[in-house]
Amino acid sequence: MKKLLPVLILIVFAMSACTMAGAPIQGMLFSDIKGPVDIAPGNTKGRLVEGKATATGVIGIVTGDCSYDAAVKDALSRAPGTKRLTNVIVDHHSRGILGIWAEYTTIVRGYAVK
């Protein structure tokens, strides 16, 4: 039994899912999920741009900014001189492996206008 104890502890730790990315559905061993969050219809004038904002977690320690505002800021940086987005679509992409590593990305697509 003493030889089996370290293996059991490792299994319990691996199955505890210390780091998980939020998603409509999650796999305990591996997840790679994309899905829509929101759509705000509007006009389609301007330049189509995309921005991303990501947060990453490793063994329960999570860093990053995956907010809507950070994704919009990234999208607007791709079209200098623009101040807002119209016809915005917000998606997400979450991935995770064994509860050890996880990543959540907010993706914003819209038309950049002045």
N, C-alpha and C positions, 0 to 999 in steps of 0.2 A: 504494500500500500504506500510506503514511503517513497518508492520510485515513481509511482503514478501521480502523486500529489502535485509536483511541478507541472505536469502535463495538464491536469485538471484545472489548475490555476490559470494557465495560459489559455485554455479553451474558454473559461468563464470570462477572462479579460477580453478576448477577441469577440465574444458574443455580446458583450455589454454595450457595444456601440457608443463609445465615448464621443465620437464626432459624426454627426449626421447632417446632411443638407436637407432643408425643407423641400418637400415635393408631394404631389398628390398620392404617390405610391413610392415605397422604398424597398430596396432589396437588402437583406442583411449582409450578403457577401459583396455585391457590386451593384451600383446604380448609375445610370446615365440617362437622364430624363429631360426632355424639352417640353415646354408647354406655354400657352398664352396666359397672360395675366389680365390685360385690359386693352380695350380699343376705344379711342376717342376720335370719332369721325370729324372731319373738317374739310377745308379746301386742300387741293393737291398742287398748289402753286409753290414754286421754290425748288430747292435742291434736296433730293432724298439723301439723308444721312443716317448713320447708325452709330450708337454709342453703347459702351459696355461698362459695367461696374461689378467688381468681383470681391467676394470675401472667401477666405480659405481657412480651413481648420485642420490641425494635426494633433491627434491624441487629446482632444478636448480643449485645445488652445486655438481660438479663432481670432483672425485679424482681417482687416479690409473694410471697405465701404461698398456695399452692394445696393445702395439706395437708389431710388428713382432719380433724385436730384443729381447724384454723381454720374449716372448714365446719361442724363440730359446734358450735363456740362461737357462730358466727353463727346457727345454727338455734335454739340454746337462748336466745339474746338476744331472739328473737321470742316467747318464752313465759316471761316473768319468773317467778321462783320455782321453775322446774324445774331438775333437776340432771343428768338423763340422758335419752337417747333409747332407745326400744325399736323393734323391727321396722324396723331401719335399712336403707335402700336407698341405695347410693352409685352415682352416675353421673358421667360426665365429658362435657365439651363442649370440643372443640379447634377452633381456626380459625387459618388462616394465609394470607398473601398474598405470593407471589413470594419467600419466604424473607426478606422485609424486616420483616414484622410477624407476630407470632404471639401467641395467647392460649390458655391452658389453664385451665379452670374445673372444680373438683371440686364436685359437687352432692350434698348429703345430705338425704334425706327420712326422717322418722321420727316416732314419737309421743313427745312430751315428757311425762315423768312426774316426780313429786316424789321 
